[in-house]
Amino acid sequence: MGGAVTAAAPDANAWMAHVRRGEFAAAWEISDRVLRARAGRPCWQLPRHEQDLWDGTPLAGARVLVRCYHGLGDVIQFARYAPLLKAVARSVTFWAQPAVIPLLRTVCGIDRLLPLHDGAPDGDYDVDIEVMELPHAFRSTLATLPRTVPYIHVPPADLTSLPPAAKRVGLFWQMGNWDPRRAVPPSLLPILADVPGLQLCMVHRDYVAADPSRPRDRDSQ
């Protein structure tokens, strides 16, 4: 869920607890309080993923710049808000990591895609918001979370060379290197490989099947 709190730990902990319980209205009350507290306070000295950008300015009728300052997985997750944003905004620009731009080209509601870099964004805009702040801006609830799938489209892979399977599961067990705690220990992965009828397909971009430190599956891709 987006709209993370970068205030004191008690607020951040309470916010996360509400979100995990599906109590989004209570979480947004905390986000509103933090938004008011940080009004006029610069955030540019913080690391990108800790920068809260939206100042509460209405998105309706505005040229909105969506800054993608979190990881690729977060961008993919919250790109589902693009159609909602386009329904109210004058235009929607995503300033995103170059690696994810080909996927974002298939998402409805994005008028323009710009590759993220260390300088200022190209083009004019009225309001900017970090992609993970969109749930807060739309006051999302369990009932209103965007759930239209698929919202990202990729060409189908040719799986005709693989043996039949009841279910194929794409496996990505290691996230970015900035937090090793987010990775699944390789020692746990053979448990999945032993599930009857399940065929694991490794989808790591840098997967090397011959690397002995990497987990095995029946049909590595």
N, C-alpha and C positions, 0 to 999 in steps of 0.2 A: 504494500500500500504506500502511496506517496504522501508528500507534505510533511517530511520528517522534521522533527523539532531539533534546533541547534541551540537551545537554551540550556538552563541548568539541568543536571541529571534528574532530579525529581520530576520535572515536567516531561523530560524525554522518556523516562521510565513509565510514567502514567499514560502518556500518549501511546506507547507501544502496547501496553497492557490493554487499553481500550480497543485498539485496532485488532489485536489477536482475538478478542472476544466478539468482534463484529460490532462494537459500540462506536460506530463512526461519528455520530453526532457529538459525542463527548470528546472524541479525539479532535474534531474540528474546532471545538470551543477552546481547547488548549492551543491549537495552531493559530486561532484568531488572537489569543492573548499574546502569543509570541510575536505575531506579525505587528501588533500595536506597539509592543515593547521595543522592537528593532527599527521602528519608523525613523527614517533619516540617518540610520547608522550604516556606514559603508561595510560591505562584505567582501570586497575584492581582495583583501589581504588573506582571506581564508583559502584553503585548497578548494578546487572547483567543486568536488562532490559535497562540500559542506556549505556551499553558498546558497542561501535562500534569496531568490531574486524578486518574486512577485510581491508587490506592495499593496495588493488589494484592489488595484484599478480594475474596473469592469472590463471584461473581454469582449462584450457585445459591441459589434460595429467597429472593432479595432483591428489594426494590422498587428497580428500577434507573432512574436518571435519566440519559438520554443527552443530553449537552450538545452542540449543533451549533455549534461555535465557528469552523469553517472556512468556505470558500466554498460556494455553492449546489451547485456541481458535486461537491464532496467529500461533501456530505450525500447527494446522489442516489447517488453511487457506493457509499457505505458503509451506506446504508439496507438493502442486501441482507443485512446481518447481523441484522436485526430478528427473523426467524423462528428463527434459532439462539439468540438471546438469550431470546426468549419460551419456548423449549423448556426452559430451565433456571431462568429468573427467576420470581419471584412475580408481578411486573407490570413493564411496560416503558412508560416515558414518554419521548417525544422533546421536548426543548425546542429548537425550531427556528425559523429565520427565517420570518416570515409568508409570504413569497413562495413558499416551497417546501411549505408545509403542505397545499395542495390535492393535490399529488402524493403526499405521505406518507400521506394518508388512504387511498390504494389499496394500501398496503404491508401485507402480513400480518405479524402479530406485534406491532404497536404498539397498546397499550391506550389511550394518552392522548397528545394533542398539545397543546403549550403554545407560544404565540408568544414567541420570544426577545425580551428587552428588557434594559435596563441594570441592572435591579434584581435582587433575589433571585428564584429560581424559586418558583412557587406550588405548594403541595402538599408532602407528606412523601415522603421517600425514604431508603433505607438506604445505597445506593452510588451514586456518580455517576462517569461516565466520558465522555470526549470521544469523539465518534463515530469518529474516526480511530484511537482506541486499541483498538477492538473486535478487529481482527485479532490484536493482541498478546495480548489477554485470552483469545482462543480458540486461541492458538498455531497459527494458520493455516499450512497448507502448500499446495503446488501441488495436492495431491490433495484437500484439504478446503476450499478456497476456495468460498464459496457461488456456485453457478453456475446456479441456477434462474432462467430468464428466460422471459417478462418478469416482473419483480417489482414494477414500477411500471406502472400502466395509465392510459391517457388515451383520451378519445373519439377515434375515427378521424376524420381530416380528410377533407373532401370534395375529392378530386383530379380529379373528372370534367371540370373545365374545362381541365385541363392536357393537352397533347399526349402521346401514348403515349411511354413510355421503357422501356428495358431495366432500368434501375435508377435510382431516385431517392435522392439523398443529402442529408440535412439538414446545412447548413453553418453552423457557429458559429466564426468565425475569431479572435475577440477575447475574451480573458478579462477578469477584473477589472482596473481601472486601476492597482492597486497594484504590478504587475510587468509592464511593457510587453514584456519578453522572452518572455512566454508567448504573445503574439499571432503569428499567421501574417502575414507581410508581404503586403499586398494585391497586390503585383506578382507574387506566385507563384500567385495564385488563378486567373488566366486559363488556366493550364496544365490545371487540373481541368475547367474549362468546355469545353475542347476535346476531352475524352475522348469518343470515339464511344459513343452509347447511354447516356451518363450525364447525368442531369438534376439540377442543383443547386437546392436549395430553401433560401433564406435563412431561418434560424430565430432570428435576433437579435430580442430583445424590442423594441429601439428601432431596427430597421432602417428606413432611409429610402431608397427606391429612387432618388430624384432627387438624392441627395447625390453629387457627382462624386468625392469621396474614397473612396467605398465601392466594392468590387468588383462586377462585373456577372455575371449568369448568364443562361441562356436563359429562365428562367421564375422571376423573383424573386417571393417570397411576401410 
